[in-house]
Amino acid sequence: MLAERVKTLAPSSTLAVQAKAKALRARGVDVISFGAGEPDFDTPERIKAAAVEAMRRGQTKYTDVAGVPELRAAVCAKLKRDHGLAYEPDDVLVSCGAKHTLFNMAVAVLDPGDEVLIPSPYWVSYPEQARLVGGMPVEVPTREATGFDLDPERLAAAVTPRTKAIVLNSPNNPTGAVFSAEALGNVARLAVDAGLLVVSDECYEALTFEGRHVSIASLGPEIKARTLVINTCSKAYAMTGWRIGYAAGPRALIRAMTDVQSQVTSNASSVAQWAAVEALLGPQDEVRVMAAEFDRRRHLIVDGLNRLPGVSCIKPKGAFYAFANVAGLFGRSSASAAGTTRLDGSLDVAAFLLDEARVAVVPGVDFGSDAHVRLSYATSDALIREGLARMDAAIRKLR
């Protein structure tokens, strides 16, 4: 009954962790979740007010598939303001979140057997979306010792005649890495020389704490012509539920992606689009306040993780995730009423922490590294401290 393509499709591990934690809470269990990939701030009032005003003006009908002209113009203004990138509204597509944008790209670009280079660790949806359309994701490891920076030499070695695209994500989910300008420059030369499309997912750019976010498209006209820049309102403006993502890039590709979207969802929510206009063009003070708070929290959680026995964590430079190395816990055992359980991978560690510490983390195996677990610090100081204390107490009971 089911298509072959979905029989091996992996569900989102992030959403699975959130669902399990929610189910436990529904049963009255006190669970602290570090699984959520969304800010714990509310959408700024100015953005909500813009949505209300849009409804009052009757802007509740279908829009252009690619988005209202005002929002596409706002995207162009934002990219010019922040990165010096010049685009026109016809170079922009607005979608139902950046995940939708990425899938539009996969459908428009990948033929069965085409290879996509994905630096690892990676966001879980990149390889799964490629597989859904018959593409072949090729994982290219980065090194923890470099802060998970891009490895241009490994990327170059992975290129084959079937390679079609490279997917970049900086600041990175799950590692928090901010790719260096030097590494991006080397990858840009590789993409131009090999004739590859670069898909640059910049959803966390506003949350860059060390160094400076560099959009690879800003490194010159040749690489800009081969780059699809993807972003969203979800992270910078705490608008995860509004579902607004966007892409800017080569016009022929944008048109193809728009055609795909026209047959799947049509336009993104009209009201959310008008809210996004205000988000992008209005005062950016709330963004800076939120970023400063996440910056403070990253020190709190990373310092705490590095005090846990058997756990280490490099300090992320962006986003709101800590990617903790838990390989030091492998081989240890947990004894409970259900019996003895040995920890041999990130799935075991995540299950142990949920069962014994009532703390939800996301196993790293789905991000491409079984030696790690991901923790989101998009939560309060009190919950971060309590969660770390619970983890410490549980880990110290391991044999």
NUNU-747708 format. One record per residue (C-alpha): residue in three letters; x, y, z. Coordinates in nm, 4 decimals, padded with zeros to 6 digits, always signed. Each point is the difference from the previous one (the first is absolute). Layout:
+------+----------+----------+----------+
: resn :       px :       py :       pz :
+------+----------+----------+----------+
:  Ala :        X :        Y :        Z :
...
+------+----------+----------+----------+
This chain:
+------+----------+----------+----------+
: resn :       px :       py :       pz :
+------+----------+----------+----------+
:  Met : +00.0000 : +00.0000 : +00.0000 :
:  Leu : +00.2798 : +00.2436 : +00.0882 :
:  Ala : +00.2526 : +00.1392 : -00.2457 :
:  Glu : +00.3506 : -00.1391 : +00.0287 :
:  Arg : +00.1365 : +00.3495 : +00.0670 :
:  Val : -00.1723 : +00.0268 : +00.3373 :
:  Lys : +00.0845 : -00.3457 : +00.1279 :
:  Thr : +00.3496 : +00.1084 : +00.0995 :
:  Leu : -00.0870 : +00.3608 : +00.0823 :
:  Ala : +00.1284 : +00.0917 : +00.3450 :
:  Pro : -00.2365 : +00.2106 : +00.2106 :
:  Ser : +00.1332 : +00.3194 : +00.1564 :
:  Ser : +00.1889 : -00.1017 : +00.3144 :
:  Thr : -00.0478 : +00.3496 : +00.1409 :
:  Leu : -00.3772 : -00.0213 : -00.0281 :
:  Ala : +00.0061 : -00.3573 : +00.1335 :
:  Val : +00.1822 : +00.1115 : +00.3150 :
:  Gln : -00.2406 : +00.2890 : +00.0483 :
:  Ala : -00.2976 : -00.2352 : -00.0436 :
:  Lys : +00.1327 : -00.2516 : +00.2533 :
:  Ala : +00.0758 : +00.2714 : +00.2529 :
:  Lys : -00.3467 : +00.1474 : -00.0525 :
:  Ala : -00.1603 : -00.3425 : +00.0490 :
:  Leu : +00.1867 : -00.0449 : +00.3282 :
:  Arg : -00.1082 : +00.3440 : +00.1168 :
:  Ala : -00.3600 : -00.0866 : -00.0865 :
:  Arg : +00.0323 : -00.2912 : +00.2429 :
:  Gly : +00.1199 : +00.2373 : +00.2702 :
:  Val : +00.3726 : -00.0714 : -00.0357 :
:  Asp : +00.2252 : +00.3007 : +00.0569 :
:  Val : +00.2192 : +00.0054 : -00.3131 :
:  Ile : +00.2500 : +00.2697 : -00.0939 :
:  Ser : +00.0383 : +00.0145 : -00.3771 :
:  Phe : +00.3102 : +00.1184 : -00.1817 :
:  Gly : -00.1450 : -00.1216 : -00.3277 :
:  Ala : -00.1875 : +00.3010 : -00.1360 :
:  Gly : +00.1475 : +00.1714 : -00.3039 :
:  Glu : -00.1840 : +00.3257 : +00.0552 :
:  Pro : +00.0504 : +00.3176 : +00.2045 :
:  Asp : -00.1817 : +00.0142 : +00.3315 :
:  Phe : -00.0779 : +00.3677 : -00.0636 :
:  Asp : -00.3356 : +00.1248 : -00.1244 :
:  Thr : -00.0431 : +00.1576 : -00.3417 :
:  Pro : +00.0582 : +00.3773 : +00.0391 :
:  Glu : -00.3167 : +00.2046 : +00.0405 :
:  Arg : +00.0726 : +00.2170 : -00.3056 :
:  Ile : -00.0098 : -00.3124 : -00.2176 :
:  Lys : -00.3234 : -00.1254 : +00.1552 :
:  Ala : -00.1541 : +00.3437 : -00.0520 :
:  Ala : +00.0956 : -00.0095 : -00.3686 :
:  Ala : -00.1825 : -00.3321 : -00.0365 :
:  Val : -00.3106 : +00.1386 : +00.1687 :
:  Glu : +00.0070 : +00.3064 : -00.2243 :
:  Ala : +00.0371 : -00.2232 : -00.3074 :
:  Met : -00.3143 : -00.1906 : +00.1004 :
:  Arg : -00.1885 : +00.3241 : +00.0552 :
:  Arg : +00.1027 : +00.1158 : -00.3492 :
:  Gly : -00.1414 : -00.3231 : -00.1401 :
:  Gln : +00.3348 : -00.1407 : -00.1087 :
:  Thr : -00.1209 : -00.3542 : +00.0572 :
:  Lys : -00.0260 : -00.1265 : -00.3578 :
:  Tyr : +00.2313 : -00.1931 : -00.2270 :
:  Thr : +00.3204 : +00.1840 : -00.0868 :
:  Asp : +00.2524 : -00.0492 : -00.2769 :
:  Val : +00.1491 : -00.3475 : +00.0403 :
:  Ala : +00.3445 : +00.1525 : +00.0557 :
:  Gly : -00.1293 : +00.2401 : +00.2661 :
:  Val : -00.1395 : +00.3513 : +00.0098 :
:  Pro : +00.2245 : +00.2472 : -00.1868 :
:  Glu : +00.0463 : +00.2026 : +00.3190 :
:  Leu : +00.1500 : -00.2987 : +00.1839 :
:  Arg : +00.2269 : -00.0988 : -00.2857 :
:  Ala : +00.1200 : +00.3603 : -00.0123 :
:  Ala : +00.0551 : -00.0110 : +00.3771 :
:  Val : +00.2133 : -00.3131 : -00.0406 :
:  Cys : +00.2089 : +00.1829 : -00.2609 :
:  Ala : +00.0409 : +00.2966 : +00.2359 :
:  Lys : +00.1032 : -00.2283 : +00.2879 :
:  Leu : +00.2622 : -00.1823 : -00.2086 :
:  Lys : +00.1388 : +00.3321 : -00.1265 :
:  Arg : +00.0057 : +00.1488 : +00.3509 :
:  Asp : +00.1640 : -00.2969 : +00.1717 :
:  His : +00.2248 : -00.1483 : -00.2691 :
:  Gly : +00.0279 : +00.2496 : -00.2837 :
:  Leu : -00.1782 : -00.2471 : -00.2289 :
:  Ala : -00.2005 : +00.1471 : -00.2876 :
:  Tyr : -00.3135 : -00.1909 : -00.1008 :
:  Glu : -00.3273 : +00.0957 : -00.1652 :
:  Pro : -00.3445 : -00.1236 : +00.1143 :
:  Asp : -00.0109 : -00.2438 : -00.2942 :
:  Asp : +00.3097 : -00.1674 : +00.1511 :
:  Val : -00.1907 : -00.0814 : +00.3216 :
:  Leu : -00.2435 : -00.2747 : +00.1020 :
:  Val : -00.1944 : +00.0014 : +00.3283 :
:  Ser : -00.1022 : -00.3422 : +00.1322 :
:  Cys : -00.1672 : -00.1650 : +00.2992 :
:  Gly : +00.3168 : +00.0006 : +00.2083 :
:  Ala : +00.3614 : -00.0619 : -00.1017 :
:  Lys : -00.0537 : -00.3770 : +00.0082 :
:  His : -00.2581 : +00.0442 : -00.2765 :
:  Thr : +00.2454 : +00.2229 : -00.1880 :
:  Leu : +00.2647 : -00.2722 : +00.0185 :
:  Phe : -00.2392 : -00.2643 : -00.1267 :
:  Asn : -00.1018 : +00.2211 : -00.2921 :
:  Met : +00.3707 : +00.0175 : -00.0847 :
:  Ala : +00.0426 : -00.3774 : +00.0206 :
:  Val : -00.2933 : -00.0620 : -00.2354 :
:  Ala : +00.1141 : +00.2684 : -00.2442 :
:  Val : +00.3690 : -00.0973 : -00.0085 :
:  Leu : +00.0555 : -00.3693 : +00.0717 :
:  Asp : -00.0505 : -00.2847 : -00.2426 :
:  Pro : +00.0180 : -00.3623 : +00.1200 :
:  Gly : +00.3622 : -00.0871 : +00.0713 :
:  Asp : +00.1211 : +00.3602 : +00.0316 :
:  Glu : +00.2346 : +00.0453 : +00.2938 :
:  Val : -00.0208 : +00.2750 : +00.2612 :
:  Leu : +00.3007 : +00.0712 : +00.2235 :
:  Ile : -00.1093 : +00.0604 : +00.3602 :
:  Pro : +00.2605 : +00.0954 : +00.2617 :
:  Ser : -00.0510 : -00.2113 : +00.3100 :
:  Pro : -00.1351 : +00.0476 : +00.2652 :
:  Tyr : -00.3058 : +00.1315 : -00.1809 :
:  Trp : -00.3627 : +00.0915 : +00.0526 :
:  Val : -00.1994 : -00.3203 : -00.0247 :
:  Ser : -00.2234 : +00.1063 : -00.2912 :
:  Tyr : +00.2752 : +00.0608 : -00.2564 :
:  Pro : +00.0735 : -00.3657 : -00.0856 :
:  Glu : -00.3607 : -00.1127 : +00.0388 :
:  Gln : -00.1330 : +00.2604 : -00.2440 :
:  Ala : +00.2646 : -00.0983 : -00.2546 :
:  Arg : -00.0962 : -00.3667 : +00.0333 :
:  Leu : -00.3702 : +00.0796 : -00.0421 :
:  Val : +00.0635 : +00.1208 : -00.3551 :
:  Gly : +00.2486 : -00.2745 : -00.0856 :
:  Gly : +00.3139 : +00.2004 : +00.0746 :
:  Met : +00.3053 : -00.1434 : +00.1748 :
:  Pro : +00.1170 : +00.1887 : +00.3113 :
:  Val : +00.3765 : -00.0234 : +00.0503 :
:  Glu : +00.1113 : +00.0753 : +00.3548 :
:  Val : +00.3314 : +00.1864 : +00.0245 :
:  Pro : +00.1356 : +00.0018 : +00.3574 :
:  Thr : +00.1267 : +00.3105 : +00.1783 :
:  Arg : +00.2382 : -00.0104 : +00.2961 :
:  Glu : -00.1021 : +00.0755 : +00.3566 :
:  Ala : +00.3534 : +00.1300 : +00.0619 :
:  Thr : -00.0655 : +00.2858 : -00.2458 :
:  Gly : -00.3345 : +00.0853 : +00.1585 :
:  Phe : -00.1692 : -00.1952 : -00.2825 :
:  Asp : +00.1174 : +00.2555 : -00.2571 :
:  Leu : -00.0393 : -00.0899 : -00.3681 :
:  Asp : +00.2685 : -00.2299 : -00.1403 :
:  Pro : +00.0511 : +00.1122 : -00.3629 :
:  Glu : +00.2533 : -00.2761 : -00.0731 :
:  Arg : -00.2425 : -00.2732 : +00.1012 :
:  Leu : -00.2785 : +00.1658 : -00.2005 :
:  Ala : +00.2243 : +00.0163 : -00.3076 :
:  Ala : +00.0914 : -00.3668 : +00.0405 :
:  Ala : -00.3702 : -00.0931 : +00.0130 :
:  Val : -00.0902 : +00.1624 : -00.3343 :
:  Thr : -00.0889 : -00.2491 : -00.2764 :
:  Pro : -00.1553 : +00.0390 : -00.3462 :
:  Arg : -00.3411 : -00.0509 : +00.1678 :
:  Thr : +00.0452 : +00.2835 : +00.2525 :
:  Lys : -00.2641 : +00.2694 : -00.0511 :
:  Ala : +00.0018 : +00.2145 : +00.3130 :
:  Ile : +00.1570 : +00.0795 : +00.3362 :
:  Val : -00.2194 : +00.0843 : +00.2993 :
:  Leu : +00.1511 : +00.2417 : +00.2530 :
:  Asn : -00.1501 : +00.0972 : +00.3351 :
:  Ser : +00.1656 : +00.2771 : +00.2005 :
:  Pro : -00.0551 : +00.0645 : +00.2848 :
:  Asn : -00.0467 : -00.3718 : +00.0148 :
:  Asn : -00.2719 : -00.2208 : +00.1387 :
:  Pro : +00.0961 : -00.2117 : +00.1986 :
:  Thr : +00.3595 : +00.1093 : +00.0750 :
:  Gly : -00.0320 : +00.3761 : +00.0261 :
:  Ala : +00.3028 : +00.0334 : -00.2314 :
:  Val : +00.0500 : +00.3259 : -00.1876 :
:  Phe : +00.1895 : -00.0834 : -00.3160 :
:  Ser : +00.3157 : +00.2043 : -00.0488 :
:  Ala : +00.0332 : +00.2434 : -00.2889 :
:  Glu : +00.3120 : -00.1841 : -00.1143 :
:  Ala : -00.1787 : -00.3353 : -00.0205 :
:  Leu : -00.2988 : +00.1576 : -00.1754 :
:  Gly : +00.2321 : +00.1620 : -00.2528 :
:  Asn : +00.1597 : -00.3349 : -00.0785 :
:  Val : -00.3396 : -00.1656 : -00.0400 :
:  Ala : -00.1146 : +00.2851 : -00.2240 :
:  Arg : +00.2949 : -00.0628 : -00.2330 :
:  Leu : -00.0758 : -00.3725 : +00.0031 :
:  Ala : -00.3655 : +00.0590 : -00.0914 :
:  Val : +00.0847 : +00.2401 : -00.2840 :
:  Asp : +00.2725 : -00.2267 : -00.1412 :
:  Ala : -00.2174 : -00.3132 : +00.0212 :
:  Gly : -00.3206 : +00.1706 : -00.1148 :
:  Leu : -00.1920 : -00.0820 : +00.3184 :
:  Leu : -00.3014 : +00.1668 : +00.1592 :
:  Val : +00.0572 : +00.1221 : +00.3555 :
:  Val : -00.3035 : -00.0067 : +00.2275 :
:  Ser : +00.0780 : +00.2352 : +00.2883 :
:  Asp : -00.2359 : -00.0468 : +00.2950 :
:  Glu : +00.0462 : +00.3142 : +00.2106 :
:  Cys : -00.2982 : -00.0379 : +00.2320 :
:  Tyr : +00.2053 : +00.0699 : +00.3155 :
:  Glu : +00.2043 : +00.2922 : -00.1343 :
:  Ala : -00.1439 : +00.2459 : +00.2550 :
:  Leu : +00.1315 : -00.2251 : +00.2768 :
:  Thr : +00.3718 : +00.0307 : -00.0734 :
:  Phe : +00.1928 : +00.0564 : +00.3229 :
:  Glu : +00.3637 : -00.0318 : -00.1033 :
:  Gly : +00.1478 : +00.1219 : -00.3243 :
:  Arg : -00.2236 : +00.1303 : -00.2766 :
:  His : -00.2609 : -00.1761 : -00.2055 :
:  Val : +00.1132 : -00.0127 : -00.3624 :
:  Ser : -00.2421 : -00.0907 : -00.2755 :
:  Ile : +00.1938 : -00.1951 : -00.2614 :
:  Ala : -00.1987 : +00.1830 : -00.2685 :
:  Ser : +00.1716 : +00.3236 : +00.1057 :
:  Leu : +00.3456 : -00.1277 : -00.0988 :
:  Gly : -00.0293 : +00.0978 : -00.3644 :
:  Pro : -00.2266 : +00.0050 : -00.3049 :
:  Glu : +00.1025 : -00.3467 : -00.1218 :
:  Ile : -00.0978 : -00.1773 : +00.3219 :
:  Lys : -00.3106 : +00.2191 : +00.0441 :
:  Ala : -00.1196 : -00.1250 : -00.3396 :
:  Arg : +00.0297 : -00.3591 : +00.1281 :
:  Thr : -00.1469 : +00.0542 : +00.3513 :
:  Leu : -00.3505 : -00.0377 : +00.1355 :
:  Val : -00.0218 : +00.1979 : +00.3247 :
:  Ile : -00.2650 : -00.1358 : +00.2377 :
:  Asn : -00.1253 : +00.1694 : +00.3141 :
:  Thr : -00.3078 : +00.0236 : +00.2198 :
:  Cys : -00.1819 : +00.2234 : +00.2448 :
:  Ser : -00.0288 : -00.2883 : +00.2466 :
:  Lys : +00.3206 : +00.0372 : +00.2021 :
:  Ala : +00.0905 : +00.3686 : -00.0052 :
:  Tyr : -00.3548 : +00.1194 : +00.0712 :
:  Ala : -00.1361 : -00.2925 : +00.2065 :
:  Met : -00.2521 : -00.0745 : -00.2771 :
:  Thr : +00.0306 : -00.3778 : -00.0237 :
:  Gly : -00.3758 : -00.0550 : -00.0216 :
:  Trp : -00.0549 : +00.2679 : -00.2635 :
:  Arg : +00.1760 : -00.2189 : -00.2623 :
:  Ile : +00.1826 : +00.2533 : -00.2145 :
:  Gly : +00.3207 : -00.0974 : -00.1766 :
:  Tyr : +00.1547 : +00.1467 : -00.3106 :
:  Ala : +00.2655 : -00.0538 : -00.2642 :
:  Ala : +00.1949 : +00.2356 : -00.2231 :
:  Gly : +00.2060 : -00.1208 : -00.2902 :
:  Pro : +00.0329 : -00.0536 : -00.3735 :
:  Arg : -00.3256 : +00.1042 : -00.1641 :
:  Ala : -00.0408 : -00.3186 : -00.2045 :
:  Leu : +00.0290 : -00.2096 : +00.3161 :
:  Ile : -00.2405 : +00.2245 : +00.1929 :
:  Arg : -00.2531 : -00.0319 : -00.2821 :
:  Ala : +00.0313 : -00.3783 : +00.0004 :
:  Met : -00.0421 : -00.0143 : +00.3783 :
:  Thr : -00.3034 : +00.2303 : -00.0296 :
:  Asp : -00.1533 : -00.2365 : -00.2551 :
:  Val : +00.0534 : -00.2903 : +00.2408 :
:  Gln : -00.1600 : +00.1942 : +00.2835 :
:  Ser : -00.2947 : +00.0961 : -00.2212 :
:  Gln : -00.0929 : -00.3672 : -00.0285 :
:  Val : +00.0471 : -00.0809 : +00.3686 :
:  Thr : -00.1015 : +00.2822 : +00.2367 :
:  Ser : -00.0490 : +00.3141 : -00.2088 :
:  Asn : +00.0898 : +00.3044 : +00.2113 :
:  Ala : +00.1111 : +00.0184 : +00.3599 :
:  Ser : -00.2552 : +00.1424 : +00.2449 :
:  Ser : -00.0997 : +00.3472 : -00.1182 :
:  Val : -00.0264 : +00.1389 : +00.3527 :
:  Ala : +00.3368 : -00.1455 : +00.1016 :
:  Gln : +00.1569 : +00.1586 : -00.3085 :
:  Trp : -00.1065 : +00.3460 : +00.1080 :
:  Ala : +00.1302 : -00.0678 : +00.3493 :
:  Ala : +00.3319 : -00.0980 : -00.1615 :
:  Val : +00.0180 : +00.3328 : -00.1839 :
:  Glu : -00.0053 : +00.1737 : +00.3366 :
:  Ala : +00.2497 : -00.2491 : +00.1454 :
:  Leu : +00.2573 : +00.0616 : -00.2720 :
:  Leu : -00.0420 : +00.3751 : -00.0467 :
:  Gly : -00.0886 : +00.1182 : +00.3516 :
:  Pro : +00.2332 : +00.0712 : +00.2939 :
:  Gln : +00.2398 : -00.2862 : +00.0729 :
:  Asp : +00.0424 : +00.0739 : +00.3719 :
:  Glu : -00.1837 : -00.3145 : +00.1149 :
:  Val : +00.2322 : -00.2148 : -00.2089 :
:  Arg : +00.3056 : +00.1424 : +00.1715 :
:  Val : -00.1543 : -00.0442 : +00.3456 :
:  Met : -00.0878 : -00.3638 : -00.0690 :
:  Ala : +00.3438 : -00.0714 : -00.1459 :
:  Ala : +00.1699 : +00.1472 : +00.3071 :
:  Glu : -00.2092 : -00.2233 : +00.2258 :
:  Phe : +00.0875 : -00.3123 : -00.1994 :
:  Asp : +00.3651 : +00.1013 : +00.0087 :
:  Arg : -00.0108 : +00.0128 : +00.3792 :
:  Arg : -00.1788 : -00.3338 : +00.0247 :
:  Arg : +00.2520 : -00.1807 : -00.2227 :
:  His : +00.2731 : +00.0671 : +00.2546 :
:  Leu : -00.2241 : -00.1297 : +00.2782 :
:  Ile : -00.0890 : -00.3275 : -00.1699 :
:  Val : +00.3409 : -00.0745 : -00.1525 :
:  Asp : +00.1832 : +00.0662 : +00.3263 :
:  Gly : -00.2467 : -00.2311 : +00.1754 :
:  Leu : +00.0312 : -00.2759 : -00.2599 :
:  Asn : +00.3787 : +00.0049 : +00.0292 :
:  Arg : -00.0319 : -00.0661 : +00.3735 :
:  Leu : -00.1968 : -00.3210 : -00.0568 :
:  Pro : +00.2093 : -00.3172 : +00.0318 :
:  Gly : +00.0552 : -00.1636 : -00.3384 :
:  Val : -00.1406 : +00.2976 : -00.1940 :
:  Ser : +00.1779 : +00.2755 : -00.1930 :
:  Cys : -00.1308 : +00.2836 : -00.2140 :
:  Ile : +00.1691 : +00.2566 : -00.2198 :
:  Lys : -00.1430 : +00.3496 : +00.0242 :
:  Pro : -00.2335 : +00.0677 : -00.2963 :
:  Lys : +00.0469 : +00.3281 : -00.1827 :
:  Gly : -00.3601 : +00.0369 : -00.1123 :
:  Ala : -00.3599 : -00.1325 : -00.0006 :
:  Phe : -00.1379 : -00.1233 : +00.3350 :
:  Tyr : +00.1282 : -00.3566 : +00.0193 :
:  Ala : +00.2728 : -00.1738 : +00.1954 :
:  Phe : +00.1320 : -00.3162 : -00.1671 :
:  Ala : +00.1341 : -00.1991 : +00.2908 :
:  Asn : +00.2454 : -00.2874 : -00.0471 :
:  Val : -00.1266 : -00.2921 : +00.2122 :
:  Ala : +00.2368 : -00.2698 : -00.1275 :
:  Gly : +00.1566 : -00.0027 : +00.3456 :
:  Leu : -00.3206 : -00.1609 : +00.1299 :
:  Phe : +00.0087 : -00.2894 : -00.2466 :
:  Gly : +00.0572 : -00.3382 : +00.1588 :
:  Arg : -00.1536 : +00.1059 : +00.3308 :
:  Ser : -00.3166 : -00.1615 : +00.1321 :
:  Ser : -00.3186 : +00.1171 : +00.1613 :
:  Ala : -00.1857 : -00.2234 : +00.2431 :
:  Ser : -00.3744 : +00.0426 : +00.0522 :
:  Ala : -00.3058 : -00.2033 : +00.0903 :
:  Ala : -00.0253 : -00.0953 : -00.3680 :
:  Gly : +00.3523 : -00.1419 : +00.0020 :
:  Thr : +00.3503 : +00.1081 : -00.0980 :
:  Thr : +00.0494 : +00.2157 : -00.3088 :
:  Arg : +00.3376 : +00.0607 : -00.1632 :
:  Leu : +00.0655 : +00.3328 : -00.1703 :
:  Asp : +00.1485 : -00.0636 : -00.3435 :
:  Gly : -00.1127 : +00.3012 : -00.2043 :
:  Ser : -00.1833 : +00.3305 : -00.0001 :
:  Leu : -00.3412 : -00.1680 : -00.0144 :
:  Asp : +00.0841 : -00.1880 : +00.3205 :
:  Val : +00.1235 : +00.3165 : +00.1693 :
:  Ala : -00.3119 : +00.1966 : -00.0998 :
:  Ala : -00.2268 : -00.2797 : +00.1239 :
:  Phe : +00.1968 : -00.0258 : +00.3256 :
:  Leu : -00.0204 : +00.3729 : +00.0687 :
:  Leu : -00.3729 : +00.0058 : -00.0690 :
:  Asp : -00.0727 : -00.3061 : +00.2154 :
:  Glu : +00.2394 : +00.0654 : +00.2871 :
:  Ala : +00.0447 : +00.3789 : +00.0051 :
:  Arg : -00.3309 : +00.1031 : -00.1553 :
:  Val : +00.1983 : +00.2132 : -00.2441 :
:  Ala : -00.0690 : -00.0080 : -00.3741 :
:  Val : +00.2910 : +00.0413 : -00.2422 :
:  Val : +00.0230 : -00.0879 : -00.3702 :
:  Pro : +00.2282 : -00.2910 : -00.1000 :
:  Gly : +00.2810 : +00.1039 : -00.2314 :
:  Val : -00.0174 : -00.3077 : -00.2210 :
:  Asp : -00.2717 : +00.1602 : -00.2140 :
:  Phe : +00.2225 : +00.3055 : -00.0465 :
:  Gly : +00.2872 : -00.2134 : -00.1234 :
:  Ser : +00.1932 : -00.0531 : +00.3261 :
:  Asp : -00.0809 : -00.2793 : +00.2396 :
:  Ala : +00.2543 : +00.1373 : +00.2477 :
:  His : -00.2123 : +00.3045 : +00.0814 :
:  Val : -00.3369 : +00.1183 : +00.1267 :
:  Arg : -00.1547 : +00.3381 : -00.0780 :
:  Leu : -00.1374 : +00.2299 : +00.2670 :
:  Ser : -00.1933 : +00.3162 : -00.0781 :
:  Tyr : +00.0597 : +00.2812 : +00.2455 :
:  Ala : -00.3103 : +00.1858 : -00.1170 :
:  Thr : -00.1355 : -00.0283 : +00.3520 :
:  Ser : +00.0344 : +00.1743 : +00.3363 :
:  Asp : +00.3085 : +00.0153 : +00.2227 :
:  Ala : -00.1907 : -00.1831 : +00.2726 :
:  Leu : -00.0868 : -00.2906 : -00.2290 :
:  Ile : +00.3540 : -00.0154 : -00.1402 :
:  Arg : +00.1456 : -00.0234 : +00.3517 :
:  Glu : -00.2582 : -00.2525 : +00.1169 :
:  Gly : +00.0427 : -00.2126 : -00.3123 :
:  Leu : +00.3772 : -00.0076 : +00.0397 :
:  Ala : -00.0346 : -00.0924 : +00.3672 :
:  Arg : -00.2311 : -00.2893 : -00.0881 :
:  Met : +00.2400 : -00.1195 : -00.2698 :
:  Asp : +00.2918 : +00.0160 : +00.2437 :
:  Ala : -00.1832 : -00.2028 : +00.2634 :
:  Ala : -00.1070 : -00.2662 : -00.2519 :
:  Ile : +00.3435 : -00.0309 : -00.1630 :
:  Arg : +00.1717 : -00.0461 : +00.3353 :
:  Lys : -00.2136 : -00.3085 : +00.0605 :
:  Leu : +00.1296 : -00.1710 : -00.3146 :
:  Arg : +00.2178 : -00.3051 : +00.0437 :
+------+----------+----------+----------+
